[in-house]
Amino acid sequence: MAARHRLQARIARDDSRAWAVKRRERTRQLIELGGLIAKAGLIELTDDDRAVIFGLLLGGVAKLQSERRDETVTLWRRRGKRAFELAADADTSG
């Protein structure tokens, strides 16, 4: 029984069919995006309230659909890059 499960797991890992590759890529993307939510501190700041987090994201969508989209994207990109750099500096120094 365990050998069959190991075989199925190996086959799943080695599966290169297009739909399986796309599914793995999407899963990885979703995990990375969830990691960004955690890295930003939203889980702790909202007490893991999914409705609050979703509402926050919808607020961001509204800003991106506004006439000031380009300014907003520039500002958020700058903040994000700075935060990534600070995190990388903290990782290398500590």
PDB file with one MODEL, atoms N, CA, C and O in Angstrom:
MODEL        1
ATOM      1  N   MET A   1       0.827  -1.193   0.000  1.00  0.00           N
ATOM      2  CA  MET A   1       0.000   0.000   0.000  1.00  0.00           C
ATOM      3  C   MET A   1       0.871   1.256   0.000  1.00  0.00           C
ATOM      4  O   MET A   1       0.654   2.161  -0.806  1.00  0.00           O
ATOM      5  N   ALA A   2       1.865   1.316   0.909  1.00  0.00           N
ATOM      6  CA  ALA A   2       2.740   2.490   0.988  1.00  0.00           C
ATOM      7  C   ALA A   2       3.569   2.633  -0.286  1.00  0.00           C
ATOM      8  O   ALA A   2       3.834   3.747  -0.736  1.00  0.00           O
ATOM      9  N   ALA A   3       3.972   1.513  -0.863  1.00  0.00           N
ATOM     10  CA  ALA A   3       4.759   1.565  -2.097  1.00  0.00           C
ATOM     11  C   ALA A   3       3.944   2.189  -3.228  1.00  0.00           C
ATOM     12  O   ALA A   3       4.476   2.947  -4.039  1.00  0.00           O
ATOM     13  N   ARG A   4       2.663   1.868  -3.276  1.00  0.00           N
ATOM     14  CA  ARG A   4       1.809   2.441  -4.321  1.00  0.00           C
ATOM     15  C   ARG A   4       1.696   3.960  -4.141  1.00  0.00           C
ATOM     16  O   ARG A   4       1.719   4.710  -5.117  1.00  0.00           O
ATOM     17  N   HIS A   5       1.575   4.405  -2.882  1.00  0.00           N
ATOM     18  CA  HIS A   5       1.482   5.846  -2.627  1.00  0.00           C
ATOM     19  C   HIS A   5       2.778   6.559  -3.018  1.00  0.00           C
ATOM     20  O   HIS A   5       2.755   7.662  -3.565  1.00  0.00           O
ATOM     21  N   ARG A   6       3.905   5.908  -2.725  1.00  0.00           N
ATOM     22  CA  ARG A   6       5.193   6.502  -3.124  1.00  0.00           C
ATOM     23  C   ARG A   6       5.294   6.590  -4.638  1.00  0.00           C
ATOM     24  O   ARG A   6       5.765   7.591  -5.178  1.00  0.00           O
ATOM     25  N   LEU A   7       4.850   5.538  -5.323  1.00  0.00           N
ATOM     26  CA  LEU A   7       4.871   5.531  -6.782  1.00  0.00           C
ATOM     27  C   LEU A   7       3.976   6.645  -7.332  1.00  0.00           C
ATOM     28  O   LEU A   7       4.374   7.371  -8.243  1.00  0.00           O
ATOM     29  N   GLN A   8       2.768   6.778  -6.778  1.00  0.00           N
ATOM     30  CA  GLN A   8       1.864   7.832  -7.235  1.00  0.00           C
ATOM     31  C   GLN A   8       2.462   9.211  -6.977  1.00  0.00           C
ATOM     32  O   GLN A   8       2.325  10.103  -7.814  1.00  0.00           O
ATOM     33  N   ALA A   9       3.116   9.400  -5.846  1.00  0.00           N
ATOM     34  CA  ALA A   9       3.741  10.685  -5.531  1.00  0.00           C
ATOM     35  C   ALA A   9       4.869  10.988  -6.513  1.00  0.00           C
ATOM     36  O   ALA A   9       5.020  12.122  -6.967  1.00  0.00           O
ATOM     37  N   ARG A  10       5.665   9.956  -6.840  1.00  0.00           N
ATOM     38  CA  ARG A  10       6.755  10.159  -7.798  1.00  0.00           C
ATOM     39  C   ARG A  10       6.204  10.510  -9.168  1.00  0.00           C
ATOM     40  O   ARG A  10       6.727  11.394  -9.845  1.00  0.00           O
ATOM     41  N   ILE A  11       5.163   9.828  -9.570  1.00  0.00           N
ATOM     42  CA  ILE A  11       4.546  10.102 -10.871  1.00  0.00           C
ATOM     43  C   ILE A  11       4.005  11.523 -10.894  1.00  0.00           C
ATOM     44  O   ILE A  11       4.164  12.233 -11.887  1.00  0.00           O
ATOM     45  N   ALA A  12       3.373  11.940  -9.812  1.00  0.00           N
ATOM     46  CA  ALA A  12       2.826  13.299  -9.741  1.00  0.00           C
ATOM     47  C   ALA A  12       3.942  14.330  -9.840  1.00  0.00           C
ATOM     48  O   ALA A  12       3.778  15.348 -10.513  1.00  0.00           O
ATOM     49  N   ARG A  13       5.072  14.088  -9.185  1.00  0.00           N
ATOM     50  CA  ARG A  13       6.202  15.020  -9.239  1.00  0.00           C
ATOM     51  C   ARG A  13       6.778  15.108 -10.646  1.00  0.00           C
ATOM     52  O   ARG A  13       7.186  16.180 -11.094  1.00  0.00           O
ATOM     53  N   ASP A  14       6.809  13.984 -11.331  1.00  0.00           N
ATOM     54  CA  ASP A  14       7.423  13.924 -12.656  1.00  0.00           C
ATOM     55  C   ASP A  14       6.439  14.203 -13.781  1.00  0.00           C
ATOM     56  O   ASP A  14       6.829  14.208 -14.948  1.00  0.00           O
ATOM     57  N   ASP A  15       5.184  14.435 -13.461  1.00  0.00           N
ATOM     58  CA  ASP A  15       4.149  14.642 -14.471  1.00  0.00           C
ATOM     59  C   ASP A  15       4.438  15.932 -15.230  1.00  0.00           C
ATOM     60  O   ASP A  15       4.451  17.010 -14.635  1.00  0.00           O
ATOM     61  N   SER A  16       4.668  15.832 -16.532  1.00  0.00           N
ATOM     62  CA  SER A  16       4.990  17.013 -17.323  1.00  0.00           C
ATOM     63  C   SER A  16       3.892  17.352 -18.319  1.00  0.00           C
ATOM     64  O   SER A  16       4.100  18.137 -19.244  1.00  0.00           O
ATOM     65  N   ARG A  17       2.720  16.754 -18.124  1.00  0.00           N
ATOM     66  CA  ARG A  17       1.611  17.115 -18.997  1.00  0.00           C
ATOM     67  C   ARG A  17       1.301  18.591 -18.797  1.00  0.00           C
ATOM     68  O   ARG A  17       1.479  19.138 -17.709  1.00  0.00           O
ATOM     69  N   ALA A  18       0.839  19.216 -19.852  1.00  0.00           N
ATOM     70  CA  ALA A  18       0.620  20.665 -19.834  1.00  0.00           C
ATOM     71  C   ALA A  18      -0.289  21.084 -18.689  1.00  0.00           C
ATOM     72  O   ALA A  18       0.007  22.060 -18.000  1.00  0.00           O
ATOM     73  N   TRP A  19      -1.391  20.370 -18.470  1.00  0.00           N
ATOM     74  CA  TRP A  19      -2.313  20.782 -17.410  1.00  0.00           C
ATOM     75  C   TRP A  19      -1.689  20.647 -16.038  1.00  0.00           C
ATOM     76  O   TRP A  19      -1.978  21.448 -15.149  1.00  0.00           O
ATOM     77  N   ALA A  20      -0.841  19.652 -15.848  1.00  0.00           N
ATOM     78  CA  ALA A  20      -0.193  19.461 -14.555  1.00  0.00           C
ATOM     79  C   ALA A  20       0.845  20.551 -14.310  1.00  0.00           C
ATOM     80  O   ALA A  20       0.976  21.056 -13.195  1.00  0.00           O
ATOM     81  N   VAL A  21       1.578  20.907 -15.359  1.00  0.00           N
ATOM     82  CA  VAL A  21       2.573  21.969 -15.246  1.00  0.00           C
ATOM     83  C   VAL A  21       1.880  23.287 -14.912  1.00  0.00           C
ATOM     84  O   VAL A  21       2.335  24.029 -14.042  1.00  0.00           O
ATOM     85  N   LYS A  22       0.785  23.574 -15.601  1.00  0.00           N
ATOM     86  CA  LYS A  22       0.044  24.814 -15.333  1.00  0.00           C
ATOM     87  C   LYS A  22      -0.503  24.831 -13.911  1.00  0.00           C
ATOM     88  O   LYS A  22      -0.469  25.860 -13.236  1.00  0.00           O
ATOM     89  N   ARG A  23      -1.005  23.690 -13.462  1.00  0.00           N
ATOM     90  CA  ARG A  23      -1.547  23.613 -12.105  1.00  0.00           C
ATOM     91  C   ARG A  23      -0.457  23.869 -11.074  1.00  0.00           C
ATOM     92  O   ARG A  23      -0.679  24.592 -10.103  1.00  0.00           O
ATOM     93  N   ARG A  24       0.730  23.277 -11.280  1.00  0.00           N
ATOM     94  CA  ARG A  24       1.842  23.512 -10.348  1.00  0.00           C
ATOM     95  C   ARG A  24       2.281  24.969 -10.370  1.00  0.00           C
ATOM     96  O   ARG A  24       2.575  25.545  -9.323  1.00  0.00           O
ATOM     97  N   GLU A  25       2.328  25.568 -11.557  1.00  0.00           N
ATOM     98  CA  GLU A  25       2.710  26.985 -11.656  1.00  0.00           C
ATOM     99  C   GLU A  25       1.709  27.860 -10.910  1.00  0.00           C
ATOM    100  O   GLU A  25       2.098  28.782 -10.193  1.00  0.00           O
ATOM    101  N   ARG A  26       0.422  27.573 -11.079  1.00  0.00           N
ATOM    102  CA  ARG A  26      -0.613  28.359 -10.400  1.00  0.00           C
ATOM    103  C   ARG A  26      -0.535  28.165  -8.886  1.00  0.00           C
ATOM    104  O   ARG A  26      -0.684  29.120  -8.124  1.00  0.00           O
ATOM    105  N   THR A  27      -0.300  26.929  -8.456  1.00  0.00           N
ATOM    106  CA  THR A  27      -0.170  26.659  -7.022  1.00  0.00           C
ATOM    107  C   THR A  27       1.003  27.435  -6.447  1.00  0.00           C
ATOM    108  O   THR A  27       0.894  28.031  -5.375  1.00  0.00           O
ATOM    109  N   ARG A  28       2.116  27.429  -7.152  1.00  0.00           N
ATOM    110  CA  ARG A  28       3.295  28.171  -6.685  1.00  0.00           C
ATOM    111  C   ARG A  28       2.993  29.667  -6.608  1.00  0.00           C
ATOM    112  O   ARG A  28       3.375  30.332  -5.645  1.00  0.00           O
ATOM    113  N   GLN A  29       2.306  30.195  -7.627  1.00  0.00           N
ATOM    114  CA  GLN A  29       1.950  31.610  -7.633  1.00  0.00           C
ATOM    115  C   GLN A  29       1.070  31.952  -6.428  1.00  0.00           C
ATOM    116  O   GLN A  29       1.299  32.959  -5.759  1.00  0.00           O
ATOM    117  N   LEU A  30       0.071  31.122  -6.153  1.00  0.00           N
ATOM    118  CA  LEU A  30      -0.830  31.392  -5.034  1.00  0.00           C
ATOM    119  C   LEU A  30      -0.097  31.322  -3.701  1.00  0.00           C
ATOM    120  O   LEU A  30      -0.369  32.123  -2.807  1.00  0.00           O
ATOM    121  N   ILE A  31       0.818  30.388  -3.556  1.00  0.00           N
ATOM    122  CA  ILE A  31       1.607  30.278  -2.332  1.00  0.00           C
ATOM    123  C   ILE A  31       2.471  31.525  -2.163  1.00  0.00           C
ATOM    124  O   ILE A  31       2.559  32.073  -1.064  1.00  0.00           O
ATOM    125  N   GLU A  32       3.108  31.976  -3.242  1.00  0.00           N
ATOM    126  CA  GLU A  32       3.946  33.172  -3.159  1.00  0.00           C
ATOM    127  C   GLU A  32       3.123  34.404  -2.804  1.00  0.00           C
ATOM    128  O   GLU A  32       3.562  35.233  -2.007  1.00  0.00           O
ATOM    129  N   LEU A  33       1.923  34.533  -3.395  1.00  0.00           N
ATOM    130  CA  LEU A  33       1.067  35.679  -3.088  1.00  0.00           C
ATOM    131  C   LEU A  33       0.603  35.632  -1.632  1.00  0.00           C
ATOM    132  O   LEU A  33       0.540  36.666  -0.967  1.00  0.00           O
ATOM    133  N   GLY A  34       0.283  34.451  -1.143  1.00  0.00           N
ATOM    134  CA  GLY A  34      -0.064  34.316   0.271  1.00  0.00           C
ATOM    135  C   GLY A  34       1.111  34.687   1.161  1.00  0.00           C
ATOM    136  O   GLY A  34       0.932  35.268   2.231  1.00  0.00           O
ATOM    137  N   GLY A  35       2.303  34.351   0.718  1.00  0.00           N
ATOM    138  CA  GLY A  35       3.506  34.730   1.460  1.00  0.00           C
ATOM    139  C   GLY A  35       3.676  36.232   1.542  1.00  0.00           C
ATOM    140  O   GLY A  35       4.130  36.758   2.558  1.00  0.00           O
ATOM    141  N   LEU A  36       3.310  36.924   0.470  1.00  0.00           N
ATOM    142  CA  LEU A  36       3.388  38.387   0.501  1.00  0.00           C
ATOM    143  C   LEU A  36       2.413  38.981   1.510  1.00  0.00           C
ATOM    144  O   LEU A  36       2.729  39.957   2.189  1.00  0.00           O
ATOM    145  N   ILE A  37       1.242  38.393   1.602  1.00  0.00           N
ATOM    146  CA  ILE A  37       0.252  38.862   2.585  1.00  0.00           C
ATOM    147  C   ILE A  37       0.815  38.670   3.994  1.00  0.00           C
ATOM    148  O   ILE A  37       0.680  39.545   4.849  1.00  0.00           O
ATOM    149  N   ALA A  38       1.441  37.529   4.225  1.00  0.00           N
ATOM    150  CA  ALA A  38       2.046  37.270   5.527  1.00  0.00           C
ATOM    151  C   ALA A  38       3.223  38.213   5.774  1.00  0.00           C
ATOM    152  O   ALA A  38       3.354  38.776   6.861  1.00  0.00           O
ATOM    153  N   LYS A  39       4.070  38.382   4.769  1.00  0.00           N
ATOM    154  CA  LYS A  39       5.257  39.221   4.907  1.00  0.00           C
ATOM    155  C   LYS A  39       4.890  40.674   5.210  1.00  0.00           C
ATOM    156  O   LYS A  39       5.610  41.365   5.932  1.00  0.00           O
ATOM    157  N   ALA A  40       3.767  41.132   4.656  1.00  0.00           N
ATOM    158  CA  ALA A  40       3.318  42.500   4.904  1.00  0.00           C
ATOM    159  C   ALA A  40       2.755  42.666   6.312  1.00  0.00           C
ATOM    160  O   ALA A  40       2.545  43.791   6.764  1.00  0.00           O
ATOM    161  N   GLY A  41       2.510  41.568   7.003  1.00  0.00           N
ATOM    162  CA  GLY A  41       1.987  41.641   8.363  1.00  0.00           C
ATOM    163  C   GLY A  41       0.476  41.705   8.436  1.00  0.00           C
ATOM    164  O   GLY A  41      -0.083  41.970   9.500  1.00  0.00           O
ATOM    165  N   LEU A  42      -0.193  41.467   7.317  1.00  0.00           N
ATOM    166  CA  LEU A  42      -1.648  41.603   7.293  1.00  0.00           C
ATOM    167  C   LEU A  42      -2.362  40.549   8.134  1.00  0.00           C
ATOM    168  O   LEU A  42      -3.449  40.806   8.650  1.00  0.00           O
ATOM    169  N   ILE A  43      -1.778  39.394   8.274  1.00  0.00           N
ATOM    170  CA  ILE A  43      -2.433  38.341   9.049  1.00  0.00           C
ATOM    171  C   ILE A  43      -2.538  38.765  10.516  1.00  0.00           C
ATOM    172  O   ILE A  43      -3.601  38.664  11.128  1.00  0.00           O
ATOM    173  N   GLU A  44      -1.423  39.237  11.067  1.00  0.00           N
ATOM    174  CA  GLU A  44      -1.420  39.661  12.465  1.00  0.00           C
ATOM    175  C   GLU A  44      -2.224  40.943  12.660  1.00  0.00           C
ATOM    176  O   GLU A  44      -2.973  41.071  13.629  1.00  0.00           O
ATOM    177  N   LEU A  45      -2.067  41.885  11.745  1.00  0.00           N
ATOM    178  CA  LEU A  45      -2.742  43.177  11.893  1.00  0.00           C
ATOM    179  C   LEU A  45      -4.260  43.072  11.798  1.00  0.00           C
ATOM    180  O   LEU A  45      -4.975  43.914  12.339  1.00  0.00           O
ATOM    181  N   THR A  46      -4.750  42.050  11.119  1.00  0.00           N
ATOM    182  CA  THR A  46      -6.204  41.878  10.953  1.00  0.00           C
ATOM    183  C   THR A  46      -6.744  40.724  11.786  1.00  0.00           C
ATOM    184  O   THR A  46      -7.913  40.364  11.656  1.00  0.00           O
ATOM    185  N   ASP A  47      -5.912  40.143  12.635  1.00  0.00           N
ATOM    186  CA  ASP A  47      -6.286  38.939  13.398  1.00  0.00           C
ATOM    187  C   ASP A  47      -6.787  37.848  12.462  1.00  0.00           C
ATOM    188  O   ASP A  47      -7.733  37.129  12.784  1.00  0.00           O
ATOM    189  N   ASP A  48      -6.159  37.733  11.322  1.00  0.00           N
ATOM    190  CA  ASP A  48      -6.466  36.710  10.310  1.00  0.00           C
ATOM    191  C   ASP A  48      -7.926  36.784   9.861  1.00  0.00           C
ATOM    192  O   ASP A  48      -8.559  35.765   9.585  1.00  0.00           O
ATOM    193  N   ASP A  49      -8.447  38.018   9.794  1.00  0.00           N
ATOM    194  CA  ASP A  49      -9.826  38.234   9.339  1.00  0.00           C
ATOM    195  C   ASP A  49      -9.809  38.323   7.813  1.00  0.00           C
ATOM    196  O   ASP A  49      -9.408  39.340   7.247  1.00  0.00           O
ATOM    197  N   ARG A  50     -10.243  37.259   7.159  1.00  0.00           N
ATOM    198  CA  ARG A  50     -10.183  37.165   5.705  1.00  0.00           C
ATOM    199  C   ARG A  50     -11.021  38.246   5.036  1.00  0.00           C
ATOM    200  O   ARG A  50     -10.654  38.735   3.968  1.00  0.00           O
ATOM    201  N   ALA A  51     -12.152  38.630   5.653  1.00  0.00           N
ATOM    202  CA  ALA A  51     -12.999  39.668   5.073  1.00  0.00           C
ATOM    203  C   ALA A  51     -12.269  41.009   5.061  1.00  0.00           C
ATOM    204  O   ALA A  51     -12.382  41.770   4.100  1.00  0.00           O
ATOM    205  N   VAL A  52     -11.525  41.296   6.121  1.00  0.00           N
ATOM    206  CA  VAL A  52     -10.763  42.550   6.174  1.00  0.00           C
ATOM    207  C   VAL A  52      -9.664  42.537   5.116  1.00  0.00           C
ATOM    208  O   VAL A  52      -9.476  43.515   4.393  1.00  0.00           O
ATOM    209  N   ILE A  53      -8.944  41.428   5.030  1.00  0.00           N
ATOM    210  CA  ILE A  53      -7.865  41.329   4.042  1.00  0.00           C
ATOM    211  C   ILE A  53      -8.427  41.456   2.629  1.00  0.00           C
ATOM    212  O   ILE A  53      -7.855  42.156   1.794  1.00  0.00           O
ATOM    213  N   PHE A  54      -9.541  40.786   2.360  1.00  0.00           N
ATOM    214  CA  PHE A  54     -10.156  40.870   1.039  1.00  0.00           C
ATOM    215  C   PHE A  54     -10.635  42.295   0.762  1.00  0.00           C
ATOM    216  O   PHE A  54     -10.466  42.804  -0.346  1.00  0.00           O
ATOM    217  N   GLY A  55     -11.231  42.936   1.766  1.00  0.00           N
ATOM    218  CA  GLY A  55     -11.663  44.330   1.602  1.00  0.00           C
ATOM    219  C   GLY A  55     -10.492  45.254   1.309  1.00  0.00           C
ATOM    220  O   GLY A  55     -10.601  46.166   0.489  1.00  0.00           O
ATOM    221  N   LEU A  56      -9.377  45.017   1.976  1.00  0.00           N
ATOM    222  CA  LEU A  56      -8.169  45.799   1.721  1.00  0.00           C
ATOM    223  C   LEU A  56      -7.698  45.617   0.280  1.00  0.00           C
ATOM    224  O   LEU A  56      -7.336  46.583  -0.392  1.00  0.00           O
ATOM    225  N   LEU A  57      -7.707  44.399  -0.176  1.00  0.00           N
ATOM    226  CA  LEU A  57      -7.306  44.123  -1.558  1.00  0.00           C
ATOM    227  C   LEU A  57      -8.264  44.771  -2.549  1.00  0.00           C
ATOM    228  O   LEU A  57      -7.834  45.299  -3.574  1.00  0.00           O
ATOM    229  N   LEU A  58      -9.560  44.733  -2.250  1.00  0.00           N
ATOM    230  CA  LEU A  58     -10.530  45.380  -3.128  1.00  0.00           C
ATOM    231  C   LEU A  58     -10.325  46.893  -3.153  1.00  0.00           C
ATOM    232  O   LEU A  58     -10.539  47.530  -4.184  1.00  0.00           O
ATOM    233  N   GLY A  59      -9.914  47.467  -2.030  1.00  0.00           N
ATOM    234  CA  GLY A  59      -9.572  48.891  -2.007  1.00  0.00           C
ATOM    235  C   GLY A  59      -8.400  49.180  -2.937  1.00  0.00           C
ATOM    236  O   GLY A  59      -8.377  50.202  -3.623  1.00  0.00           O
ATOM    237  N   GLY A  60      -7.432  48.273  -2.952  1.00  0.00           N
ATOM    238  CA  GLY A  60      -6.303  48.424  -3.868  1.00  0.00           C
ATOM    239  C   GLY A  60      -6.736  48.320  -5.316  1.00  0.00           C
ATOM    240  O   GLY A  60      -6.245  49.059  -6.170  1.00  0.00           O
ATOM    241  N   VAL A  61      -7.653  47.406  -5.597  1.00  0.00           N
ATOM    242  CA  VAL A  61      -8.179  47.260  -6.957  1.00  0.00           C
ATOM    243  C   VAL A  61      -8.853  48.563  -7.395  1.00  0.00           C
ATOM    244  O   VAL A  61      -8.666  49.018  -8.524  1.00  0.00           O
ATOM    245  N   ALA A  62      -9.633  49.155  -6.497  1.00  0.00           N
ATOM    246  CA  ALA A  62     -10.318  50.411  -6.824  1.00  0.00           C
ATOM    247  C   ALA A  62      -9.309  51.501  -7.154  1.00  0.00           C
ATOM    248  O   ALA A  62      -9.518  52.280  -8.084  1.00  0.00           O
ATOM    249  N   LYS A  63      -8.213  51.561  -6.396  1.00  0.00           N
ATOM    250  CA  LYS A  63      -7.179  52.562  -6.689  1.00  0.00           C
ATOM    251  C   LYS A  63      -6.543  52.303  -8.051  1.00  0.00           C
ATOM    252  O   LYS A  63      -6.247  53.236  -8.798  1.00  0.00           O
ATOM    253  N   LEU A  64      -6.337  51.024  -8.365  1.00  0.00           N
ATOM    254  CA  LEU A  64      -5.729  50.693  -9.653  1.00  0.00           C
ATOM    255  C   LEU A  64      -6.670  50.967 -10.825  1.00  0.00           C
ATOM    256  O   LEU A  64      -6.219  51.101 -11.962  1.00  0.00           O
ATOM    257  N   GLN A  65      -7.949  51.049 -10.560  1.00  0.00           N
ATOM    258  CA  GLN A  65      -8.917  51.355 -11.615  1.00  0.00           C
ATOM    259  C   GLN A  65      -9.207  52.850 -11.714  1.00  0.00           C
ATOM    260  O   GLN A  65     -10.020  53.270 -12.538  1.00  0.00           O
ATOM    261  N   SER A  66      -8.558  53.645 -10.892  1.00  0.00           N
ATOM    262  CA  SER A  66      -8.811  55.085 -10.895  1.00  0.00           C
ATOM    263  C   SER A  66      -7.935  55.785 -11.937  1.00  0.00           C
ATOM    264  O   SER A  66      -7.078  55.171 -12.573  1.00  0.00           O
ATOM    265  N   GLU A  67      -8.173  57.055 -12.084  1.00  0.00           N
ATOM    266  CA  GLU A  67      -7.386  57.845 -13.036  1.00  0.00           C
ATOM    267  C   GLU A  67      -5.944  58.037 -12.574  1.00  0.00           C
ATOM    268  O   GLU A  67      -5.074  58.378 -13.375  1.00  0.00           O
ATOM    269  N   ARG A  68      -5.693  57.821 -11.295  1.00  0.00           N
ATOM    270  CA  ARG A  68      -4.341  58.009 -10.752  1.00  0.00           C
ATOM    271  C   ARG A  68      -3.584  56.683 -10.658  1.00  0.00           C
ATOM    272  O   ARG A  68      -2.692  56.523  -9.825  1.00  0.00           O
ATOM    273  N   ARG A  69      -3.948  55.749 -11.512  1.00  0.00           N
ATOM    274  CA  ARG A  69      -3.345  54.412 -11.494  1.00  0.00           C
ATOM    275  C   ARG A  69      -1.824  54.458 -11.579  1.00  0.00           C
ATOM    276  O   ARG A  69      -1.138  53.824 -10.777  1.00  0.00           O
ATOM    277  N   ASP A  70      -1.297  55.197 -12.539  1.00  0.00           N
ATOM    278  CA  ASP A  70       0.153  55.209 -12.749  1.00  0.00           C
ATOM    279  C   ASP A  70       0.892  55.725 -11.513  1.00  0.00           C
ATOM    280  O   ASP A  70       1.917  55.166 -11.125  1.00  0.00           O
ATOM    281  N   GLU A  71       0.382  56.776 -10.902  1.00  0.00           N
ATOM    282  CA  GLU A  71       1.008  57.315  -9.684  1.00  0.00           C
ATOM    283  C   GLU A  71       0.966  56.280  -8.566  1.00  0.00           C
ATOM    284  O   GLU A  71       1.947  56.085  -7.848  1.00  0.00           O
ATOM    285  N   THR A  72      -0.171  55.625  -8.428  1.00  0.00           N
ATOM    286  CA  THR A  72      -0.342  54.618  -7.380  1.00  0.00           C
ATOM    287  C   THR A  72       0.618  53.455  -7.575  1.00  0.00           C
ATOM    288  O   THR A  72       1.259  53.005  -6.626  1.00  0.00           O
ATOM    289  N   VAL A  73       0.716  52.971  -8.807  1.00  0.00           N
ATOM    290  CA  VAL A  73       1.617  51.852  -9.097  1.00  0.00           C
ATOM    291  C   VAL A  73       3.060  52.250  -8.799  1.00  0.00           C
ATOM    292  O   VAL A  73       3.812  51.471  -8.213  1.00  0.00           O
ATOM    293  N   THR A  74       3.447  53.454  -9.198  1.00  0.00           N
ATOM    294  CA  THR A  74       4.818  53.928  -8.946  1.00  0.00           C
ATOM    295  C   THR A  74       5.102  53.980  -7.449  1.00  0.00           C
ATOM    296  O   THR A  74       6.151  53.524  -6.994  1.00  0.00           O
ATOM    297  N   LEU A  75       4.169  54.535  -6.688  1.00  0.00           N
ATOM    298  CA  LEU A  75       4.338  54.645  -5.246  1.00  0.00           C
ATOM    299  C   LEU A  75       4.420  53.265  -4.599  1.00  0.00           C
ATOM    300  O   LEU A  75       5.321  53.008  -3.801  1.00  0.00           O
ATOM    301  N   TRP A  76       3.488  52.377  -4.936  1.00  0.00           N
ATOM    302  CA  TRP A  76       3.476  51.051  -4.331  1.00  0.00           C
ATOM    303  C   TRP A  76       4.704  50.245  -4.729  1.00  0.00           C
ATOM    304  O   TRP A  76       5.249  49.505  -3.910  1.00  0.00           O
ATOM    305  N   ARG A  77       5.147  50.380  -5.981  1.00  0.00           N
ATOM    306  CA  ARG A  77       6.345  49.652  -6.427  1.00  0.00           C
ATOM    307  C   ARG A  77       7.562  50.119  -5.632  1.00  0.00           C
ATOM    308  O   ARG A  77       8.374  49.305  -5.190  1.00  0.00           O
ATOM    309  N   ARG A  78       7.683  51.424  -5.454  1.00  0.00           N
ATOM    310  CA  ARG A  78       8.806  51.991  -4.704  1.00  0.00           C
ATOM    311  C   ARG A  78       8.799  51.482  -3.262  1.00  0.00           C
ATOM    312  O   ARG A  78       9.830  51.071  -2.731  1.00  0.00           O
ATOM    313  N   ARG A  79       7.624  51.515  -2.642  1.00  0.00           N
ATOM    314  CA  ARG A  79       7.510  51.018  -1.260  1.00  0.00           C
ATOM    315  C   ARG A  79       7.860  49.535  -1.175  1.00  0.00           C
ATOM    316  O   ARG A  79       8.575  49.106  -0.269  1.00  0.00           O
ATOM    317  N   GLY A  80       7.348  48.761  -2.125  1.00  0.00           N
ATOM    318  CA  GLY A  80       7.600  47.320  -2.114  1.00  0.00           C
ATOM    319  C   GLY A  80       9.063  46.994  -2.304  1.00  0.00           C
ATOM    320  O   GLY A  80       9.612  46.143  -1.604  1.00  0.00           O
ATOM    321  N   LYS A  81       9.698  47.669  -3.252  1.00  0.00           N
ATOM    322  CA  LYS A  81      11.130  47.421  -3.494  1.00  0.00           C
ATOM    323  C   LYS A  81      11.947  47.780  -2.258  1.00  0.00           C
ATOM    324  O   LYS A  81      12.868  47.055  -1.882  1.00  0.00           O
ATOM    325  N   ARG A  82      11.604  48.909  -1.627  1.00  0.00           N
ATOM    326  CA  ARG A  82      12.321  49.342  -0.420  1.00  0.00           C
ATOM    327  C   ARG A  82      12.149  48.306   0.690  1.00  0.00           C
ATOM    328  O   ARG A  82      13.109  47.973   1.385  1.00  0.00           O
ATOM    329  N   ALA A  83      10.932  47.799   0.856  1.00  0.00           N
ATOM    330  CA  ALA A  83      10.674  46.799   1.896  1.00  0.00           C
ATOM    331  C   ALA A  83      11.434  45.502   1.608  1.00  0.00           C
ATOM    332  O   ALA A  83      11.987  44.895   2.525  1.00  0.00           O
ATOM    333  N   PHE A  84      11.465  45.073   0.344  1.00  0.00           N
ATOM    334  CA  PHE A  84      12.234  43.876  -0.014  1.00  0.00           C
ATOM    335  C   PHE A  84      13.716  44.087   0.290  1.00  0.00           C
ATOM    336  O   PHE A  84      14.372  43.197   0.831  1.00  0.00           O
ATOM    337  N   GLU A  85      14.243  45.262  -0.056  1.00  0.00           N
ATOM    338  CA  GLU A  85      15.654  45.543   0.203  1.00  0.00           C
ATOM    339  C   GLU A  85      15.960  45.546   1.693  1.00  0.00           C
ATOM    340  O   GLU A  85      16.978  45.002   2.120  1.00  0.00           O
ATOM    341  N   LEU A  86      15.085  46.156   2.487  1.00  0.00           N
ATOM    342  CA  LEU A  86      15.293  46.177   3.943  1.00  0.00           C
ATOM    343  C   LEU A  86      15.247  44.764   4.504  1.00  0.00           C
ATOM    344  O   LEU A  86      16.046  44.421   5.375  1.00  0.00           O
ATOM    345  N   ALA A  87      14.337  43.952   4.024  1.00  0.00           N
ATOM    346  CA  ALA A  87      14.242  42.562   4.483  1.00  0.00           C
ATOM    347  C   ALA A  87      15.498  41.788   4.098  1.00  0.00           C
ATOM    348  O   ALA A  87      16.015  41.004   4.894  1.00  0.00           O
ATOM    349  N   ALA A  88      15.984  42.004   2.888  1.00  0.00           N
ATOM    350  CA  ALA A  88      17.199  41.311   2.440  1.00  0.00           C
ATOM    351  C   ALA A  88      18.398  41.758   3.271  1.00  0.00           C
ATOM    352  O   ALA A  88      19.235  40.935   3.642  1.00  0.00           O
ATOM    353  N   ASP A  89      18.487  43.047   3.563  1.00  0.00           N
ATOM    354  CA  ASP A  89      19.574  43.561   4.408  1.00  0.00           C
ATOM    355  C   ASP A  89      19.509  42.953   5.803  1.00  0.00           C
ATOM    356  O   ASP A  89      20.535  42.586   6.376  1.00  0.00           O
ATOM    357  N   ALA A  90      18.295  42.849   6.349  1.00  0.00           N
ATOM    358  CA  ALA A  90      18.122  42.267   7.683  1.00  0.00           C
ATOM    359  C   ALA A  90      18.521  40.794   7.683  1.00  0.00           C
ATOM    360  O   ALA A  90      19.100  40.305   8.654  1.00  0.00           O
ATOM    361  N   ASP A  91      18.213  40.087   6.596  1.00  0.00           N
ATOM    362  CA  ASP A  91      18.562  38.671   6.494  1.00  0.00           C
ATOM    363  C   ASP A  91      20.060  38.469   6.444  1.00  0.00           C
ATOM    364  O   ASP A  91      20.577  37.521   7.036  1.00  0.00           O
ATOM    365  N   THR A  92      20.771  39.349   5.744  1.00  0.00           N
ATOM    366  CA  THR A  92      22.213  39.181   5.597  1.00  0.00           C
ATOM    367  C   THR A  92      22.986  39.678   6.809  1.00  0.00           C
ATOM    368  O   THR A  92      24.100  39.217   7.059  1.00  0.00           O
ATOM    369  N   SER A  93      22.420  40.602   7.562  1.00  0.00           N
ATOM    370  CA  SER A  93      23.147  41.149   8.716  1.00  0.00           C
ATOM    371  C   SER A  93      22.840  40.404  10.010  1.00  0.00           C
ATOM    372  O   SER A  93      23.550  40.564  11.003  1.00  0.00           O
ATOM    373  N   GLY A  94      21.800  39.602  10.003  1.00  0.00           N
ATOM    374  CA  GLY A  94      21.416  38.986  11.276  1.00  0.00           C
ATOM    375  C   GLY A  94      21.398  37.556  11.202  1.00  0.00           C
ATOM    376  O   GLY A  94      21.094  36.890  12.192  1.00  0.00           O
TER     377      GLY A  94
ENDMDL
END
